[in-house]
Amino acid sequence: MEENRSIHGLAYFNLLKTGGWIEDIVKNSLKPFSLTHAQLNALYILSENDPNPVSANELKEKILVHNPDVTRLLDRLVKKDYVQRRTCPENRRKIDISLTEGGRTIFAEAHLSVKKALGDFFEQRISEEEARELRRILQKIRE
């Protein structure tokens, strides 16, 4: 049966299957923190800029995990007291978003959990050389 499919098609389906598998690992490692992958990604972007705020538009541009409704994602993080929204003093139409102390804490713990889960996942399956080659190929696909 495999000989009837193109190697490119097989590579495509393997990429999708592996992506789903990795996403499941991330979801499971985030369950104890009641965070989604998209929420962790938003906290990551905010932590990279901490203590400086990030605008909602900038967050939408930088977010890796596709989530068309960043406003609702932020609403949930505000409700959990992980981020705060403030009107920008220089531009009243712009909303600044920043981490709270609780957001810093939960991000550090959740990020470490995901990093450990994924680190173990990759390090147990592929060598450093294979990881470099995989990275190169994936970057090539996105060009």
C-alpha positions as CSV (number, residue, x, y, z in Angstrom):
1,M,0.0,0.0,0.0
2,E,2.8,2.5,0.8
3,E,4.3,2.0,-2.7
4,N,1.0,3.5,-4.1
5,R,1.5,6.8,-2.1
6,S,4.2,9.4,-2.8
7,I,7.0,9.7,-0.3
8,H,6.0,13.4,0.0
9,G,2.4,12.4,0.9
10,L,3.7,9.9,3.5
11,A,6.0,12.6,5.0
12,Y,3.1,15.0,5.2
13,F,0.9,12.5,7.1
14,N,3.7,11.6,9.4
15,L,4.3,15.3,10.1
16,L,0.6,15.8,11.0
17,K,0.5,12.6,13.2
18,T,3.7,13.6,15.0
19,G,2.4,17.2,15.5
20,G,-0.8,15.8,17.1
21,W,1.2,13.5,19.3
22,I,3.4,16.3,20.5
23,E,0.3,18.5,21.1
24,D,-1.1,15.7,23.3
25,I,2.1,15.7,25.4
26,V,1.9,19.5,25.9
27,K,-1.8,19.3,26.8
28,N,-1.2,16.6,29.4
29,S,1.7,18.4,31.0
30,L,-0.5,21.6,31.2
31,K,-3.5,19.9,32.8
32,P,-2.3,20.3,36.4
33,F,-2.1,24.1,35.8
34,S,-5.5,24.4,34.1
35,L,-3.8,26.1,31.1
36,T,-4.2,25.6,27.4
37,H,-1.2,25.6,25.0
38,A,-2.4,28.9,23.6
39,Q,-2.6,30.4,27.1
40,L,0.9,29.2,27.9
41,N,2.1,30.7,24.6
42,A,0.6,34.1,25.5
43,L,2.2,33.9,29.0
44,Y,5.5,33.1,27.3
45,I,5.3,36.1,25.0
46,L,4.5,38.3,28.0
47,S,7.3,36.8,30.1
48,E,9.8,37.6,27.3
49,N,8.9,41.2,27.5
50,D,8.4,41.4,31.3
51,P,8.3,43.8,33.0
52,N,7.3,45.8,29.9
53,P,3.7,45.3,28.6
54,V,2.7,44.0,25.2
55,S,-0.1,45.3,23.1
56,A,-3.0,42.9,22.2
57,N,-2.1,43.4,18.5
58,E,1.6,42.5,19.1
59,L,0.5,39.4,21.1
60,K,-1.8,38.3,18.1
61,E,1.2,38.7,15.7
62,K,3.6,36.7,17.9
63,I,1.4,33.9,19.2
64,L,2.5,30.5,17.8
65,V,-0.5,28.4,18.7
66,H,-3.4,29.4,16.4
67,N,-6.2,30.9,18.4
68,P,-8.4,33.3,16.4
69,D,-9.9,34.8,19.5
70,V,-7.0,36.3,21.5
71,T,-9.5,38.6,23.3
72,R,-11.3,35.6,24.9
73,L,-7.9,34.0,25.7
74,L,-6.9,37.1,27.5
75,D,-10.2,37.4,29.3
76,R,-9.6,33.9,30.7
77,L,-6.0,34.9,31.8
78,V,-7.3,38.1,33.4
79,K,-10.0,36.1,35.2
80,K,-7.3,33.8,36.6
81,D,-5.3,36.8,37.7
82,Y,-2.4,35.9,35.5
83,V,-2.4,39.0,33.3
84,Q,-3.7,42.5,33.6
85,R,-4.9,44.9,30.9
86,R,-4.3,48.6,31.1
87,T,-5.0,51.5,28.7
88,C,-1.7,52.7,27.3
89,P,-0.9,56.2,28.7
90,E,0.6,57.4,25.4
91,N,-2.1,56.0,23.1
92,R,-5.6,55.6,24.7
93,R,-6.7,53.2,21.8
94,K,-4.0,50.7,22.7
95,I,-4.4,48.2,25.5
96,D,-1.2,47.1,27.3
97,I,-1.1,43.6,28.7
98,S,1.4,42.5,31.3
99,L,2.0,39.6,33.7
100,T,0.9,39.6,37.3
101,E,2.9,38.0,40.0
102,G,0.6,35.0,39.8
103,G,1.1,34.9,36.1
104,R,4.9,34.9,36.5
105,T,4.7,32.0,39.0
106,I,2.2,29.8,37.0
107,F,4.2,30.4,33.8
108,A,7.5,29.4,35.4
109,E,5.9,26.2,36.7
110,A,3.9,25.3,33.6
111,H,6.8,26.1,31.2
112,L,9.1,23.9,33.2
113,S,6.6,21.0,33.1
114,V,6.2,21.3,29.3
115,K,9.9,21.8,28.8
116,K,10.6,18.6,30.7
117,A,7.9,16.6,29.0
118,L,9.1,17.7,25.5
119,G,12.8,17.5,26.4
120,D,12.4,13.9,27.5
121,F,10.3,13.2,24.4
122,F,12.9,14.4,21.9
123,E,16.1,13.4,23.7
124,Q,14.9,9.8,24.1
125,R,14.0,9.5,20.4
126,I,16.5,11.5,18.3
127,S,20.1,12.5,18.5
128,E,21.4,16.1,18.5
129,E,22.4,15.6,14.9
130,E,18.9,14.4,14.0
131,A,17.4,17.3,15.9
132,R,19.5,19.7,13.9
133,E,18.5,18.1,10.6
134,L,14.8,18.0,11.6
135,R,15.0,21.7,12.5
136,R,16.6,22.5,9.2
137,I,14.0,20.5,7.2
138,L,11.1,22.1,9.1
139,Q,12.5,25.6,8.5
140,K,12.9,24.8,4.8
141,I,9.3,23.7,4.6
142,R,8.2,27.1,6.0
143,E,10.3,29.2,3.6
